[in-house]
């Protein structure tokens, strides 16, 4: 398995149709999942979708890891989502600044408004169906990666383009600010095998 190139915005694979996975034991699918994990961790990302490594399958992963500013209660284990469907979202929305591995070369961050709580159903890498209801950063990453499977970049959802900023400005002024950390707090995480 390998660290793959993270394709950048404008690449046709980010807009191509993504195929349903029908064989969970297919070696190609297992390779895509492992390459996603290796690439996400190498790039220091908290999630990644298969189209971002130019593999057009309905697969994404999430892993908000513990960092110097993200405590264990705000982190989550590695999760694999195959053929995911968001089945419910909250009426309440929150704004969180987002970035993306596929705009890494542009180093852009911007404010995106999304539902606070999301419920998703998907299959894991073993072919078991599960449901996950969550909020905070985990909900945000799920919605962001799910968009990738529909050919949508976060840049298409920025609600105030005057607030677009560089990575450095985001780190210095936004990342640890209350306006970013409060809506990013994970207070709901309900996982069920179906």
C-alpha positions, 0 to 999 in steps of 0.5 A: 500500500502507498501514500498517493498523490492528493489530486487538486481542485480542477482535476476531473476525478473530483467531479466524476461519478463514484461507483458503489462498492459491490464486493467488499473483499475485492483486493482493489477496494482493500488497496484503495482503503489502505492508500486512503489511510496512508495518504490521510495520515501522511498529509496530516488530514482528519478525513479523505475521500477516494476521489481525492486519490483519483479512485472513483468509488463511494468510499471515505475515511475519518480520523480526527486524531489527538493533537496538542490542541485536540484532546482524547475526548475530542478525537475519534478512531479511524472509521471507514465509510463505504456506500454511505448515505446521510439519513438525517441532519439537524435543523440547527446549523453551525459555521466552522472554517474548513480546509481540504487536502484537494486545495492544499496547493492553494492553502485556502480556508473558509467558513462553511455552514452545515448541520450541527448533527448528522446521522450516516449509514454506511458499510465498514471495511468488513462489509458490516452496516452501521449507523453513526450519529454525531456532532462537532468536528466528526460531523463536519468531516463526515459531511465534507467527505460525503460531499466529495462523493457527490463531486462537491468541494467545500469552496462551493459552500463557503458562505462568505467569500470575503472571509477566505484566508490562507493556511497561515492566517487560519492557524494564527487567528482562527484555529484555536479561537472560540468561534472555531473550537466551540462548534467543533466540540464533539458531544454526540457520538452514537455508533450502532451496528445494523 
